[in-house]
Amino acid sequence: MIRSTKTALIGTLALAGAIALAGCSGGDTGNTDADVPGPSITRTATPEPSGVADGGISFEQGSNLDSQQLPAWSIQVSGLKEWGLTASDPVEGSFTYTKSNGTQVTVVQQQVTDLTSATDDRTATERLFTAAGYPVAQLEVQLLPNYSSGTVEFLSAAGRDSETGKYGATVARAFARPKVALTLSLTASSEDALKTDLHEFLVNAQVGLS
């Protein structure tokens, strides 16, 4: 389910310094078989998309989406051997996964009523970050696997939280035509864990159309 909200909220950090995420992109795994959702006490996938966008969705290609096509997460849990679903709220469109080392990822899918189809997807995505206090200059492009083939462009930011000492990253994409935002927030105990675990999760974080 996709939550309807006026403004999408993404994870924020009191950043002590930005961290480059080069090499963390999910890319194209070539895996087209979605995992079947299991009981909430075991590893489980988010709901399986009912449609696909062959060839991927760049920021520019977002304008070609039908307003009724709702992008959604499809987490491929078969590739996340050390992860388990630790919290889920289908009404809010939120799912949290925790790795055995303590790294935690929350993915959220929201329908955002104040997105306008006249805004291109990159600008709309940048606004998600700037509203949360992230400078546009620190944003990096991340490529996540499309449900069928190709990749989907997202933006990301990462750093160390000066208040908690933890490391965090946020990966997000706004789709202006269907008014949907997909966000992924990760927290880890070290910079190495952040980069390793983010890459591991992103290669299994497919995007489809529901």
C-alpha positions as CSV (number, residue, x, y, z in Angstrom):
1,M,0.0,0.0,0.0
2,I,1.1,3.6,-0.7
3,R,0.5,6.2,2.0
4,S,-1.1,9.5,0.8
5,T,0.6,12.5,2.3
6,K,1.0,16.2,1.4
7,T,4.7,16.3,1.8
8,A,7.2,13.4,1.7
9,L,9.5,13.2,4.7
10,I,13.0,11.7,4.4
11,G,15.5,10.7,7.0
12,T,17.6,13.6,8.4
13,L,21.0,13.6,10.0
14,A,22.9,16.3,12.0
15,L,25.8,15.8,9.6
16,A,29.3,16.2,10.8
17,G,30.6,15.6,7.2
18,A,29.4,14.2,3.9
19,I,30.4,10.7,2.8
20,A,30.8,9.9,-0.9
21,L,28.8,6.8,-1.9
22,A,30.7,6.0,-5.2
23,G,30.2,2.2,-5.9
24,C,27.1,1.8,-3.8
25,S,24.6,1.8,-6.7
26,G,22.3,-1.2,-7.1
27,G,22.6,-1.4,-10.9
28,D,20.9,-4.0,-12.9
29,T,20.9,-7.4,-11.2
30,G,19.1,-9.1,-14.1
31,N,16.8,-10.8,-11.5
32,T,13.2,-10.7,-12.6
33,D,11.8,-13.1,-10.0
34,A,10.2,-11.3,-7.1
35,D,10.2,-13.1,-3.7
36,V,6.8,-14.1,-2.3
37,P,6.0,-12.2,1.0
38,G,6.4,-14.4,4.0
39,P,5.3,-14.2,7.7
40,S,6.3,-10.9,9.4
41,I,8.5,-12.7,11.8
42,T,10.8,-13.9,9.0
43,R,12.4,-12.3,6.0
44,T,9.8,-10.9,3.7
45,A,9.4,-8.8,0.6
46,T,7.4,-5.7,0.1
47,P,4.3,-6.3,-2.1
48,E,5.1,-7.6,-5.6
49,P,4.5,-4.9,-8.3
50,S,1.9,-5.7,-10.9
51,G,3.6,-3.9,-13.7
52,V,7.0,-3.0,-15.0
53,A,8.7,-0.3,-17.0
54,D,11.0,-2.1,-19.5
55,G,14.4,-0.5,-19.9
56,G,14.4,1.5,-16.6
57,I,13.3,5.0,-15.6
58,S,15.8,7.8,-15.7
59,F,14.8,11.2,-14.3
60,E,13.9,12.3,-17.8
61,Q,11.9,9.2,-18.5
62,G,9.7,9.8,-15.5
63,S,7.6,12.2,-17.5
64,N,6.5,9.3,-19.7
65,L,4.9,7.5,-16.8
66,D,1.1,7.3,-16.7
67,S,-0.3,9.1,-13.7
68,Q,-2.0,5.9,-12.6
69,Q,1.2,3.9,-12.6
70,L,2.5,3.9,-9.0
71,P,6.2,3.1,-8.5
72,A,6.7,0.8,-5.5
73,W,9.5,-1.1,-3.8
74,S,10.0,-4.8,-4.4
75,I,12.7,-5.9,-2.0
76,Q,14.3,-9.2,-3.1
77,V,14.9,-10.8,0.2
78,S,16.6,-13.9,-1.3
79,G,19.7,-11.8,-1.7
80,L,19.6,-10.5,1.9
81,K,20.7,-13.6,3.8
82,E,21.6,-11.7,7.0
83,W,18.7,-9.4,7.1
84,G,15.2,-9.8,8.6
85,L,12.0,-7.7,8.6
86,T,11.8,-6.1,12.0
87,A,8.9,-3.7,11.5
88,S,6.2,-3.1,8.9
89,D,3.3,-0.7,8.5
90,P,1.6,-1.4,5.2
91,V,-0.9,1.4,5.8
92,E,2.0,3.9,6.0
93,G,3.9,2.1,3.3
94,S,6.9,1.6,5.6
95,F,9.1,-1.5,6.0
96,T,12.2,-1.8,8.2
97,Y,14.9,-4.4,7.8
98,T,17.7,-5.1,10.3
99,K,21.0,-6.9,9.5
100,S,22.7,-9.2,12.0
101,N,25.4,-6.5,12.6
102,G,22.8,-4.0,13.6
103,T,22.6,-2.0,10.4
104,Q,19.0,-0.9,9.8
105,V,17.2,0.1,6.6
106,T,13.7,1.6,6.3
107,V,12.0,1.8,2.9
108,V,8.9,4.0,2.5
109,Q,6.6,4.5,-0.4
110,Q,4.3,7.5,-0.3
111,Q,1.8,9.2,-2.6
112,V,2.6,12.9,-2.2
113,T,-0.2,15.3,-3.0
114,D,1.8,18.4,-3.4
115,L,4.0,17.1,-6.2
116,T,3.2,18.7,-9.6
117,S,3.5,16.9,-12.9
118,A,4.9,20.1,-14.4
119,T,8.1,19.6,-12.3
120,D,10.7,17.2,-13.6
121,D,11.6,14.3,-11.5
122,R,15.1,15.4,-10.6
123,T,14.0,18.8,-9.4
124,A,11.2,17.2,-7.4
125,T,13.7,14.7,-5.9
126,E,16.2,17.5,-5.0
127,R,13.4,19.3,-3.2
128,L,12.8,16.3,-1.0
129,F,16.4,16.5,0.2
130,T,16.6,20.3,0.5
131,A,13.5,20.3,2.6
132,A,15.3,17.9,5.0
133,G,18.4,20.1,5.1
134,Y,20.6,18.4,2.6
135,P,22.6,20.6,0.2
136,V,22.0,19.8,-3.5
137,A,25.8,20.0,-4.1
138,Q,26.3,16.9,-1.9
139,L,23.7,14.7,-3.7
140,E,24.9,11.7,-5.7
141,V,23.0,9.7,-8.4
142,Q,22.3,6.1,-7.4
143,L,21.1,3.5,-9.9
144,L,18.7,0.9,-8.5
145,P,17.5,-2.2,-10.4
146,N,14.3,-1.9,-12.3
147,Y,11.9,-4.8,-11.8
148,S,12.2,-6.0,-15.4
149,S,15.3,-4.6,-16.9
150,G,17.5,-1.5,-16.7
151,T,17.9,0.9,-13.8
152,V,15.9,3.6,-12.0
153,E,17.7,6.8,-11.1
154,F,17.6,8.0,-7.5
155,L,19.6,10.7,-5.5
156,S,21.4,10.0,-2.3
157,A,23.2,11.7,0.6
158,A,25.3,10.2,3.4
159,G,27.2,11.3,6.4
160,R,28.0,10.9,10.1
161,D,25.4,12.1,12.7
162,S,27.2,14.5,15.0
163,E,24.7,13.9,17.7
164,T,24.6,10.1,17.8
165,G,27.9,9.2,16.2
166,K,26.1,6.8,13.8
167,Y,26.5,6.8,10.1
168,G,23.5,7.2,7.8
169,A,22.4,7.4,4.2
170,T,19.2,8.4,2.5
171,V,18.3,7.3,-1.1
172,A,15.2,8.8,-2.6
173,R,13.3,9.4,-5.8
174,A,10.2,11.5,-6.5
175,F,8.0,10.6,-9.5
176,A,6.1,13.8,-10.3
177,R,3.4,12.4,-12.7
178,P,2.0,9.8,-10.4
179,K,2.9,11.9,-7.3
180,V,4.9,9.2,-5.6
181,A,8.1,9.3,-3.5
182,L,10.2,6.3,-2.7
183,T,12.7,6.7,0.1
184,L,15.3,4.4,1.7
185,S,17.1,5.4,4.9
186,L,20.0,3.4,6.4
187,T,21.8,3.7,9.7
188,A,25.1,1.9,10.5
189,S,27.7,1.8,13.2
190,S,30.7,2.6,10.9
191,E,31.5,4.1,7.5
192,D,32.6,0.7,6.2
193,A,29.4,-0.9,7.3
194,L,27.4,1.9,5.8
195,K,29.0,1.5,2.3
196,T,29.0,-2.3,2.4
197,D,25.5,-2.7,3.7
198,L,24.0,0.0,1.5
199,H,25.4,-1.6,-1.6
200,E,24.2,-5.0,-0.5
201,F,20.7,-3.7,0.1
202,L,20.5,-1.5,-3.0
203,V,21.2,-4.4,-5.4
204,N,18.2,-6.1,-3.9
205,A,15.9,-3.0,-3.8
206,Q,14.0,-3.3,-7.1
207,V,11.5,-0.8,-8.3
208,G,8.3,-1.8,-10.1
209,L,4.9,-0.3,-11.0
210,S,1.8,-1.2,-9.0
